[in-house]
Amino acid sequence: MREVLEQDLQKALSDALTMLATVERMLPIAADVLLGQNVKRLSEIRAIDREVDALETKIEAECLRIIALHQPVARDLRLVALILKSLSDIERMGDYAVHVAADGAELAQTAPLKRYVNLGRMLERLQEMSAKLREAITERDMAKANEALHMDDEVDELYEQTQRELVTYMLEDPRNISKSLTLLRVGRSLERIGDHMENVAERLGYWITGQRESKELV
């Protein structure tokens, strides 16, 4: 039974990592729509988001089956809990990536307000953060999880810079208000993706050590 449990746990974890990697695939597409004005890719990112939703349903069923069949305890139970609690975070990350692309498509209808340098950097950092988070989970490595958390600090700083810049644009010319508000929404969506990654990273410590860390963001 132990061998079967190990196989089931590894399958659920592997599928969760696939779900995270699928969201990671969405980020450069969102960047292409937002920064490259490639509006045609909006349907592509929405299709990938449906893959993420399907994976969430599948993995949740796997985890519930593991609980019912094996009644896991200790680290095994903590792994199941990590996966189950992280599913909604990963799913929300996909939703926010779609929001970024949708807002990017709207912004593409008119001339850019400015070069979206900070938003581009946020997207790059989020891709790096996701890759580091997958490594941390695969290797059960808290040092890499902490690296991902530090990346989120940079994402937050870039978001704050973006807010200040856009408020200045709105104050200088009321005609910039509508576009600035959309860009603020984009920045907020990216910041929230980082927050959800942070939630997952913070849970790793409990899985690995059994000790609870800081409070999660919601």
Residue pairs with C-beta under 8 A, 6 or more apart in sequence:
1 70
4 70
5 66
5 70
5 72
5 76
8 62
8 65
8 66
8 69
8 70
9 66
9 72
9 76
9 79
9 80
11 62
12 59
12 62
12 63
12 66
12 80
12 83
13 79
13 83
13 137
15 55
15 58
15 59
15 62
16 59
16 83
16 86
16 87
16 90
16 137
17 134
17 137
17 138
18 55
19 52
19 55
19 56
19 59
19 87
19 90
19 91
20 90
20 130
20 133
20 134
20 137
20 200
21 130
21 134
22 48
22 51
22 52
22 55
22 94
23 52
23 90
23 93
23 94
23 97
23 130
24 127
24 130
24 131
24 134
25 48
26 45
26 48
26 49
26 52
26 94
26 97
26 98
26 101
27 97
27 123
27 126
27 127
27 130
27 193
28 123
28 127
29 41
29 44
29 45
29 48
29 97
29 101
30 45
30 97
30 98
30 100
30 101
30 104
30 123
31 120
31 123
31 124
32 38
32 41
33 39
33 41
33 42
33 45
33 100
33 101
33 104
33 105
33 108
34 100
34 101
34 103
34 104
34 107
34 116
34 119
34 123
34 186
35 104
35 116
35 119
35 120
35 123
37 104
37 107
37 108
39 104
39 105
39 108
41 101
42 101
42 102
42 105
45 97
45 98
45 101
46 98
46 101
48 94
49 94
49 95
49 97
49 98
52 90
52 91
52 94
53 91
53 94
56 87
56 88
56 90
56 91
59 83
59 87
60 84
60 87
63 80
63 83
63 84
66 72
66 80
67 80
70 76
72 79
72 80
74 210
75 207
75 210
78 206
78 207
78 210
79 207
81 207
82 203
82 204
82 206
82 207
85 203
86 199
86 200
86 203
89 196
89 197
89 199
89 200
90 196
90 200
92 192
92 196
93 193
93 196
93 197
96 189
96 190
96 192
96 193
96 196
97 189
97 193
99 185
99 186
99 189
100 123
100 186
100 189
100 190
103 182
103 183
103 185
103 186
103 189
104 186
106 182
107 179
107 182
107 183
107 186
110 179
113 169
113 176
113 179
113 180
113 183
114 165
114 169
116 183
118 158
118 159
118 161
118 162
118 165
118 187
119 158
119 162
119 183
119 186
119 187
119 190
121 158
122 155
122 158
122 159
122 162
122 187
122 190
122 191
122 194
123 190
125 151
125 154
125 155
125 158
125 194
126 155
126 190
126 193
126 194
126 197
128 151
129 148
129 151
129 152
129 155
129 194
129 197
130 197
132 144
132 147
132 148
132 151
133 144
133 145
133 148
133 197
133 200
133 201
135 141
135 144
136 142
136 144
136 145
136 147
136 148
136 201
136 204
137 200
137 204
140 204
140 207
140 208
142 204
142 205
142 208
142 209
145 201
145 202
145 204
145 205
146 201
148 197
148 198
148 201
149 198
149 201
149 202
151 194
152 194
152 195
152 197
152 198
152 201
155 190
155 191
155 194
156 191
156 194
159 187
159 188
159 190
159 191
162 183
162 184
162 187
163 184
163 187
166 180
166 183
166 184
166 187
167 180
169 176
169 180
170 176
170 177
170 180
170 181
195 217
196 217
198 217
199 216
199 217
202 213
202 214
202 216
203 216
205 211
205 212
205 213
206 212
206 213
